[in-house]
Amino acid sequence: MKRTELVRVNAERPDNTIEVMLQYLNEIQNIELEKTERNDIEELVKQIVDFQDEDGSFKLVDSYEIESDCRVAYCFFPTYLSTAFLMKAFLFDKNLLIGNEEVLAKAMKASMARRLKGQGYDDTKGQINALKVFINAGVKQFIREYGSFCPEFCEMVIGIAKKYKVLLDEERFYGPWGENYEESFRTIADALLDDEEYSYIFVYGTLLMGQTNYYRFLSPMRPVMRAEIEGYTMFDLGSFPGIVKGEGRVKGEIYKVDSKKLSEIDRLEGEGSLYKRVIVQPKAYDSFENDEIEVYTYVYNDDVKDCKEIPYEAQPYKSEYVWYIAYGSNMLSERFERYICGGYCEMNGKEYEPCDDDELLYESVMVEMPYNMYFANYNMGSWENSAVSFLDVNSFGSSYGRAYLIKKNQLEHIHRCEGKSGNWYPDCIEIGEIQGLKAYTFTNKITKKAEPISKVSAAYFTTLLEGLAESGLGISMAYDYLFNCTREDGMVGWRGYFGKNYKMHKNIEVL
């Protein structure tokens, strides 16, 4: 194979060199090292090592400040390709990287920049393609033997594979345009995960979806179903609840977990000392797939005589999480993530400070709200003087939104980023509950002058469109929705799934 020089192209004046280099990095993935001369392999490794940038990446341009699809193609994907090749070489003969082990560790860290995702509509497809590159390079063996190089990268790769396994189990493998990822999810899960035996557990309290320990132990799994058990009473034990045999009922959720996860939860619960794991017979709100399957739960193993009972109506336990509903540009996840993680937002050209708590929970659902979205604040300096989205809470209507699960302490930071002044979004509105947790959004209770779609900038409109598509709305319906939200007659609005009787609907609805 002909050697190609690797250089960084000026991002403002790219040429066809960049495509030639990208093709070259793709081609070296297929080199059979066992059939290649030692000197040739050493030269290839040296070339890749020498090309690494100070930030650990192998980007082909000299700046990240380019269009987001180009940033994925020419910054992040070359980093994945180069890192995968170095992994492959190290597995073949670790002496090839003697003295340069730190190069590989930095490369793995740089590969975590966006969890291997593609851009916009193609975020899942891009992640799949990146994972296949690493799988072909032997990433499973590398993780097993050399995971200490960058434990965070290893956890990310296995975590994504486990997420795909969950999505397969729950038959949630369709993209926003109806594309079917089932085969790809299965290929990746089979390549990276070992066969496991599974158990069912009934959880309550801090392990419920959205509660403190859910994100430590069960995310991104969704419950097989919600259920309750009879003959048990829940007590407040301080920072967590416990159940004992009694006359009451307990609300909870049923999860399907592998043996490793079951052992982790056993340790969390202090199984055998603080709690005992026992078999129960939940009463499911939906029919359970197999009544013969054993379901475990954790029963408190100490005296509760001085503890306060938590009645059925007061369950589930208090949560540190809420839902934030975006109905404007934040429906696009890459835009929303800048509010939490900080950094440069390519969509509107602004730099954001990170939240003090910058943990992203990666859980979102599409919702329909009982109010109209409309455009206002034209020519006020935002998004190239675009009119932007507001929610009219003074009359019932219908609009789409994307609800993100966040921590309560992140809500105020998001509000400040949105703009709390009287001209923008001074009002935080509680707008119902999702999965038992309160949902909030921001708007101005004073209804503003509605502007037509012609007053919406191309950048803002494109971000809305991509956000709706990413959330699961078909592109055709997304166009229809946005054009019908203009309210040029002051009253039209979008009718949505609530149909002709939409004004009678006063609740949020998860789609």
Residue pairs with C-beta under 8 A, 6 or more apart in sequence:
1 27
1 28
1 31
3 43
3 47
4 20
4 21
4 24
6 21
6 24
6 47
6 48
6 51
6 58
6 60
7 17
7 21
8 53
8 59
8 60
8 61
8 62
9 15
9 17
9 18
9 60
9 61
9 62
9 74
10 61
10 62
11 61
11 62
11 63
11 65
11 66
12 63
14 61
14 74
18 60
18 61
18 74
21 60
21 78
22 60
22 73
22 74
22 77
22 78
25 58
25 78
25 81
25 82
25 85
26 81
28 44
28 81
28 85
29 81
29 84
29 85
29 88
29 133
29 136
29 137
31 44
33 41
33 88
33 89
33 92
34 92
41 89
41 92
41 96
42 96
44 85
44 89
45 86
45 89
45 96
45 97
48 58
48 82
48 85
48 86
49 86
49 97
49 100
49 103
51 58
51 82
52 58
52 82
52 103
52 106
52 107
53 59
55 110
56 79
56 106
56 107
56 109
56 110
57 75
57 76
57 78
57 79
57 107
57 110
57 113
58 78
58 79
58 81
58 82
58 83
58 107
58 110
59 74
59 75
59 76
59 78
59 79
60 74
60 75
60 78
61 70
61 74
61 75
64 71
64 75
64 344
65 344
65 346
66 74
66 75
67 346
68 119
68 120
68 334
68 346
68 347
69 119
69 120
71 119
71 346
72 114
72 118
72 119
72 126
76 111
76 113
76 114
77 126
77 129
77 130
79 107
79 110
79 111
79 113
80 111
80 116
80 130
80 133
80 134
81 133
82 107
83 104
83 107
83 108
83 110
83 111
83 134
84 133
84 134
84 136
84 137
84 139
85 137
86 97
86 103
86 104
86 107
87 104
87 134
87 137
87 138
87 139
87 142
88 137
88 138
89 96
89 97
90 96
90 97
90 104
90 142
90 146
91 137
91 138
91 141
91 142
91 145
97 103
97 104
101 149
104 149
105 149
105 150
108 149
108 150
108 153
109 150
109 152
109 153
111 153
112 152
112 153
112 156
115 127
115 156
115 160
116 126
116 127
116 130
116 131
116 156
116 160
117 123
117 124
117 126
117 127
118 124
118 125
118 126
118 127
118 129
119 126
119 334
120 332
120 334
120 466
120 469
120 470
121 175
121 176
121 177
121 466
121 469
121 470
123 333
123 470
124 175
124 181
125 175
125 179
125 181
127 160
128 181
128 184
128 185
128 188
131 157
131 160
131 161
131 188
131 192
132 187
132 188
134 157
135 188
135 191
135 192
139 157
139 192
140 191
140 192
143 154
143 157
143 158
147 154
157 192
158 192
158 193
160 188
161 188
161 189
161 191
161 192
161 193
162 189
162 193
163 220
164 185
164 186
164 188
164 189
165 185
165 189
165 193
166 220
166 221
166 222
167 173
167 185
168 182
168 185
168 186
168 189
169 256
170 222
173 180
173 181
173 182
173 185
174 180
174 181
175 181
176 469
176 470
176 471
176 472
176 473
176 474
177 469
177 474
177 475
178 474
196 258
196 259
196 260
197 258
197 259
198 256
198 257
198 258
198 259
199 256
199 257
199 258
199 259
199 262
199 294
199 296
200 224
200 254
200 255
200 256
200 257
200 293
200 294
200 295
200 296
201 254
201 255
201 257
201 262
201 265
201 295
201 296
201 297
202 227
202 229
202 252
202 253
202 254
202 280
202 282
202 295
202 296
202 297
203 218
203 252
203 253
203 254
203 255
203 297
203 298
204 234
204 241
204 243
204 250
204 251
204 252
204 253
204 297
204 315
204 316
204 317
205 211
205 234
205 240
205 241
205 242
205 316
205 317
206 212
206 213
206 214
206 240
206 241
206 317
207 213
207 214
207 217
207 218
207 265
208 214
208 252
208 253
208 316
208 317
208 319
208 436
209 218
209 222
209 223
209 253
209 435
210 319
210 321
210 405
210 435
210 436
210 437
211 316
211 317
211 319
211 320
211 321
212 319
212 320
213 268
215 361
217 261
217 264
217 265
217 268
218 255
218 257
218 261
219 361
219 362
219 363
220 362
220 363
221 255
221 256
221 257
223 253
223 254
223 255
224 253
224 254
224 255
224 256
224 289
225 253
225 254
225 284
225 285
225 286
225 288
226 251
226 252
226 253
226 254
226 284
226 285
227 252
227 253
227 254
227 282
227 283
227 284
227 285
227 288
228 249
228 250
228 251
228 252
228 282
228 283
228 285
229 249
229 250
229 252
229 280
229 281
229 282
229 283
229 297
230 248
230 249
230 283
231 245
231 246
231 247
231 248
232 243
232 244
232 245
232 246
232 248
232 249
232 250
232 280
232 299
233 243
233 244
233 245
233 246
233 247
233 248
233 250
233 309
234 241
234 242
234 243
234 248
234 250
234 309
234 310
234 315
235 241
235 242
235 243
235 244
235 300
235 304
235 307
235 308
235 309
235 310
236 307
236 308
236 309
236 310
237 300
237 304
237 307
240 317
241 310
241 317
242 275
242 299
242 300
242 304
242 307
243 250
243 297
243 298
243 299
243 300
244 299
244 300
244 304
245 299
248 309
248 311
248 312
249 312
250 312
250 315
251 312
251 315
251 316
252 282
252 297
254 282
254 284
254 288
254 295
257 265
262 296
265 298
266 277
269 275
269 277
269 298
271 277
271 298
273 301
274 300
274 301
274 302
275 298
275 299
275 300
275 301
276 298
276 299
276 301
277 296
277 297
277 298
277 299
278 296
278 297
278 298
278 299
279 294
279 295
279 296
280 295
280 296
280 297
281 295
282 288
282 295
310 317
316 436
319 437
320 407
320 408
320 409
321 361
321 405
321 406
321 407
321 408
321 437
322 405
322 406
322 407
322 408
322 411
322 437
322 438
322 439
322 440
323 403
323 404
323 405
323 406
323 434
323 437
323 438
323 439
323 440
324 403
324 404
324 406
324 410
324 411
324 414
324 439
324 440
324 441
325 367
325 369
325 401
325 402
325 403
325 404
325 431
325 439
325 440
325 441
325 508
326 336
326 401
326 402
326 403
326 404
326 441
326 467
327 369
327 373
327 389
327 391
327 399
327 400
327 401
327 402
327 441
328 373
328 388
328 389
328 464
329 335
329 347
329 348
329 383
329 388
329 389
329 460
329 463
329 464
329 467
330 336
330 339
330 402
330 404
330 467
331 400
331 401
331 402
331 464
331 467
331 468
331 470
331 471
332 347
332 463
332 464
332 466
332 467
332 470
333 364
333 467
333 470
334 347
335 345
335 347
335 348
335 463
335 467
336 404
337 360
338 344
338 345
338 352
339 352
339 355
339 413
339 414
339 417
340 354
340 355
340 358
340 359
340 360
340 406
340 410
340 413
340 414
341 354
341 355
341 358
341 360
342 352
342 353
342 354
342 355
342 358
343 351
343 352
343 354
344 350
344 351
344 352
345 351
345 352
347 459
347 463
348 382
348 383
348 459
348 460
348 463
352 417
355 410
355 413
355 414
356 409
356 413
357 407
357 409
357 410
359 407
361 404
361 405
361 406
361 407
363 404
363 405
364 402
364 403
364 404
364 405
364 471
365 402
365 403
365 434
365 510
365 511
366 400
366 401
366 402
366 403
366 471
366 472
366 473
366 510
366 511
367 400
367 401
367 402
367 403
367 434
367 439
367 508
367 509
367 510
367 511
368 398
368 399
368 400
368 401
368 496
368 497
368 498
368 508
368 509
368 511
369 391
369 398
369 399
369 400
369 401
369 431
369 441
369 508
370 396
370 397
370 398
370 498
370 502
370 505
370 506
370 507
370 508
371 391
371 392
371 393
371 395
371 396
371 397
371 398
371 399
372 391
372 392
372 395
372 397
372 398
372 399
372 485
372 487
372 493
372 494
373 389
373 390
373 391
373 392
373 399
373 400
373 485
373 493
373 494
374 389
374 390
374 392
374 448
374 450
374 451
374 485
374 486
374 487
374 493
375 387
375 388
375 389
375 390
375 450
375 451
375 452
375 453
375 455
375 456
375 485
375 486
376 387
376 388
376 390
376 448
376 449
376 450
376 451
377 387
377 388
377 390
377 423
377 424
377 448
378 385
378 386
378 387
378 451
378 455
379 385
380 423
382 388
383 457
383 459
383 460
384 457
384 459
384 460
385 457
386 455
386 456
386 457
386 459
386 460
386 461
387 451
387 455
387 456
387 460
388 456
388 460
389 464
390 425
390 443
390 444
390 448
391 399
391 429
391 441
391 443
392 443
392 447
393 427
393 429
393 443
393 445
394 445
394 447
395 503
396 502
396 503
396 504
396 505
396 506
397 493
397 494
397 502
397 503
398 493
398 494
398 495
398 496
398 497
398 498
398 502
398 505
399 485
399 493
399 494
399 496
400 468
400 471
400 473
400 481
400 494
400 496
400 511
401 441
402 467
402 471
403 434
403 439
403 510
405 437
406 414
411 428
411 440
414 442
415 425
415 428
415 442
418 424
418 425
418 442
419 425
420 426
422 444
423 444
424 444
425 442
425 443
425 444
426 444
426 445
427 442
427 443
427 444
427 445
428 440
428 441
428 442
429 440
429 441
429 442
429 443
429 445
430 438
430 439
430 440
431 439
431 440
431 441
431 508
432 438
432 439
432 507
432 508
433 439
433 508
434 508
434 510
435 510
439 508
450 486
450 487
450 488
450 490
451 486
452 486
452 488
453 461
453 482
453 483
453 486
461 482
464 478
464 482
465 475
465 478
465 479
465 482
468 478
468 481
468 482
469 475
469 478
472 511
473 481
481 494
481 496
484 492
484 493
484 494
485 493
485 494
486 492
487 493
495 502
496 502
497 509
497 511
498 505
498 509
